[in-house]
Amino acid sequence: MDANEMTIAWSGNGSGDPVGASASIGVAGRSAGSSEERALIERAQGGDREAFEELVHRYDRDVLRIALNILHKTEDARDVYQEAFLKIYKNLPRFRFECSFYTWAYRIVTNVCLDHLRRRSSRPEDQAPDLASNQNGDPLPGDFFERQQDQGALSDPERRMRGIEIGRRISSALDLLTPRERMVFEMKHYQGLRLRAIGDALGTTEETVKNSLFRATRKLRAQLEGLL
């Protein structure tokens, strides 16, 4: 089947949110793949549609979480999900088992996210992340900020409002980074990846990742000075 005609559907959770709560994703702990998975990949490489659909089922939530953690917009994450799996499908015959399938797929997903960030940076009106709302319609901090917020803040209106303001300032500061700087910063601090893993995912060196992280951190500190 031609990849251009394929539509990938995720399993979802029945709530309209394809990924549920935000979670940290890491390449650590993913092995090079079991013999059973290798056989599945080889079948998919040979054109077995059911085998490829099984691979999608195994990794769809990971792909969605990666995209949402980086882009912070559900609609963008869904677009990246589709595009990433189409690229995985097209490039699957080139996979040579030199790394785990997860690491290989992760690299594709992050590159698609990077391309998406570059496109989004040229459309300022699309840069702000989705902000969740409470039952009164008041905005709450986005996913990445919620992970840094203690539970007591929700019962303290002043702390909650300060948390919202800090979340907005962080979001605005992140928008000033280059797409690669932003991705490296978020992969390191919000997904908890090691520099080497980030380099592997982005197809670059650990030293390059370290330099990008240093520049991103310096820019963010300058923008958030006196706030935290």
C-alpha positions as CSV (number, residue, x, y, z in Angstrom):
1,M,0.0,0.0,0.0
2,D,1.3,3.5,-0.9
3,A,2.2,5.4,2.3
4,N,0.6,8.5,0.9
5,E,-2.8,6.7,1.1
6,M,-2.3,5.5,4.6
7,T,-4.2,6.9,7.6
8,I,-2.9,6.1,11.0
9,A,-5.4,6.0,13.9
10,W,-4.4,5.8,17.6
11,S,-6.1,3.7,20.2
12,G,-6.9,6.7,22.4
13,N,-8.4,6.5,25.9
14,G,-12.0,7.4,25.1
15,S,-11.8,10.8,26.7
16,G,-10.8,12.8,23.6
17,D,-7.3,13.1,24.9
18,P,-5.2,10.7,22.9
19,V,-2.4,10.5,25.4
20,G,-3.9,11.2,28.8
21,A,-1.7,12.8,31.4
22,S,1.7,14.1,30.4
23,A,4.6,11.8,31.2
24,S,8.3,11.6,30.9
25,I,9.6,9.6,28.0
26,G,13.1,8.2,27.8
27,V,15.1,5.9,25.6
28,A,16.8,4.3,28.6
29,G,15.5,0.9,29.4
30,R,14.4,0.1,25.8
31,S,16.4,-2.9,24.7
32,A,17.6,-3.5,21.1
33,G,14.4,-5.5,20.7
34,S,13.3,-9.1,21.4
35,S,13.4,-11.8,18.7
36,E,9.7,-11.6,18.5
37,E,9.7,-7.9,17.8
38,R,12.5,-8.4,15.2
39,A,10.4,-10.9,13.4
40,L,7.5,-8.5,13.5
41,I,9.6,-5.7,12.0
42,E,10.9,-8.0,9.3
43,R,7.4,-8.9,8.4
44,A,6.4,-5.3,8.2
45,Q,9.5,-4.6,6.1
46,G,8.2,-7.2,3.7
47,G,4.9,-5.5,3.3
48,D,2.8,-7.2,6.0
49,R,0.2,-4.5,6.8
50,E,-1.0,-6.3,10.0
51,A,2.6,-6.4,11.3
52,F,3.0,-2.7,10.8
53,E,-0.3,-2.0,12.5
54,E,1.0,-4.0,15.5
55,L,4.1,-1.8,15.6
56,V,1.9,1.2,15.5
57,H,-0.2,-0.2,18.4
58,R,2.9,-0.9,20.5
59,Y,4.4,2.6,20.1
60,D,1.5,4.9,19.4
61,R,1.1,6.3,22.9
62,D,4.9,6.9,23.1
63,V,4.8,8.8,19.9
64,L,1.9,11.0,21.0
65,R,3.5,11.7,24.4
66,I,6.8,12.7,22.8
67,A,4.9,15.0,20.4
68,L,2.7,16.5,23.1
69,N,5.6,17.0,25.6
70,I,7.6,18.9,23.0
71,L,4.8,20.9,21.2
72,H,2.3,21.4,24.1
73,K,-0.6,21.6,21.6
74,T,-2.9,18.6,21.2
75,E,-3.7,19.5,17.6
76,D,-0.1,19.8,16.7
77,A,0.7,16.5,18.4
78,R,-1.9,14.7,16.4
79,D,-0.5,16.1,13.1
80,V,3.0,15.1,14.1
81,Y,1.7,11.6,15.1
82,Q,0.3,11.1,11.6
83,E,3.4,12.5,9.8
84,A,5.9,10.6,12.0
85,F,4.2,7.2,11.4
86,L,4.0,7.9,7.7
87,K,7.8,8.6,7.7
88,I,8.4,5.4,9.8
89,Y,6.4,3.4,7.2
90,K,8.2,4.9,4.3
91,N,11.7,4.4,5.8
92,L,11.1,1.0,7.5
93,P,12.9,-0.9,4.7
94,R,16.0,1.1,5.6
95,F,16.0,0.0,9.3
96,R,19.0,-2.3,9.8
97,F,18.7,-3.2,13.5
98,E,21.8,-1.2,14.4
99,C,19.9,0.3,17.3
100,S,16.5,-0.5,19.0
101,F,13.4,0.2,16.9
102,Y,12.3,2.6,19.6
103,T,15.4,4.7,19.4
104,W,15.2,4.7,15.6
105,A,11.5,5.7,15.7
106,Y,12.2,8.3,18.4
107,R,14.7,10.0,16.2
108,I,12.1,10.3,13.4
109,V,9.5,11.7,15.8
110,T,11.8,14.3,17.2
111,N,12.9,15.4,13.8
112,V,9.3,15.8,12.7
113,C,8.7,17.8,15.9
114,L,11.7,19.9,15.1
115,D,10.4,20.6,11.6
116,H,7.0,21.5,13.1
117,L,8.6,23.9,15.5
118,R,10.4,25.6,12.7
119,R,7.2,26.0,10.7
120,R,5.4,27.2,13.8
121,S,8.1,29.8,14.6
122,S,7.2,31.6,11.4
123,R,3.5,31.8,12.5
124,P,3.6,33.8,15.8
125,E,-0.1,33.4,16.3
126,D,0.3,29.7,16.6
127,Q,3.2,29.6,19.1
128,A,1.3,29.8,22.4
129,P,0.7,26.4,23.9
130,D,-2.8,25.1,24.8
131,L,-3.7,26.1,28.4
132,A,-6.1,23.8,30.3
133,S,-9.1,25.4,32.0
134,N,-10.8,24.7,35.2
135,Q,-14.6,24.4,35.6
136,N,-14.9,28.2,35.8
137,G,-13.0,28.7,32.6
138,D,-9.9,30.0,34.2
139,P,-6.7,28.9,32.6
140,L,-4.4,26.6,34.4
141,P,-0.6,26.0,33.8
142,G,0.3,23.8,30.8
143,D,1.5,20.3,31.1
144,F,5.2,21.0,31.4
145,F,4.6,23.5,34.2
146,E,2.1,21.4,36.1
147,R,4.9,18.8,36.7
148,Q,6.8,21.5,38.7
149,Q,3.9,22.7,40.7
150,D,3.2,21.4,44.2
151,Q,-0.3,20.2,45.0
152,G,-0.9,22.9,47.7
153,A,-0.9,25.7,45.1
154,L,-4.3,24.6,43.8
155,S,-5.9,25.5,47.1
156,D,-4.2,28.8,47.4
157,P,-5.6,31.4,44.8
158,E,-2.6,33.7,45.1
159,R,-0.1,30.9,44.5
160,R,-2.3,29.5,41.7
161,M,-2.4,32.8,39.9
162,R,1.3,33.2,40.4
163,G,1.8,29.7,38.9
164,I,-0.3,30.7,35.9
165,E,1.8,33.8,35.4
166,I,5.1,31.9,35.7
167,G,3.8,29.3,33.3
168,R,3.0,32.0,30.7
169,R,6.4,33.6,31.2
170,I,8.2,30.3,30.7
171,S,6.1,29.6,27.6
172,S,7.0,33.1,26.2
173,A,10.6,32.6,27.0
174,L,10.7,29.1,25.3
175,D,9.3,30.7,22.2
176,L,12.4,32.9,22.0
177,L,14.7,29.9,21.6
178,T,15.6,28.4,18.3
179,P,13.6,25.2,17.5
180,R,16.7,23.0,18.2
181,E,17.5,24.9,21.5
182,R,13.9,24.5,22.6
183,M,13.8,20.8,21.8
184,V,17.0,20.0,23.5
185,F,16.0,22.0,26.6
186,E,12.6,20.2,26.8
187,M,14.0,16.8,26.1
188,K,16.6,17.3,28.9
189,H,14.4,19.0,31.6
190,Y,10.9,17.8,30.8
191,Q,11.5,14.3,29.5
192,G,14.6,13.6,31.6
193,L,16.8,12.3,28.8
194,R,20.6,12.2,29.1
195,L,22.6,14.3,26.7
196,R,23.9,11.2,24.8
197,A,20.3,10.0,24.4
198,I,19.2,13.4,23.0
199,G,22.2,13.3,20.6
200,D,21.2,9.9,19.4
201,A,17.6,11.0,19.0
202,L,18.6,14.1,17.0
203,G,21.3,12.4,15.1
204,T,24.0,14.7,16.5
205,T,26.9,14.6,19.0
206,E,26.7,14.9,22.8
207,E,28.9,18.0,22.6
208,T,26.5,19.7,20.2
209,V,23.6,19.0,22.4
210,K,25.5,20.3,25.4
211,N,26.2,23.6,23.5
212,S,22.6,23.9,22.5
213,L,21.5,23.3,26.1
214,F,23.9,25.9,27.4
215,R,22.6,28.6,25.0
216,A,19.0,27.7,25.8
217,T,19.6,27.9,29.5
218,R,21.4,31.2,29.3
219,K,18.6,32.8,27.2
220,L,15.9,31.5,29.6
221,R,17.7,32.8,32.7
222,A,17.9,36.2,31.0
223,Q,14.2,36.2,30.3
224,L,13.1,34.9,33.7
225,E,15.5,36.9,35.9
226,G,13.8,38.1,39.0
227,L,10.7,36.0,38.4
228,L,11.5,32.7,40.2
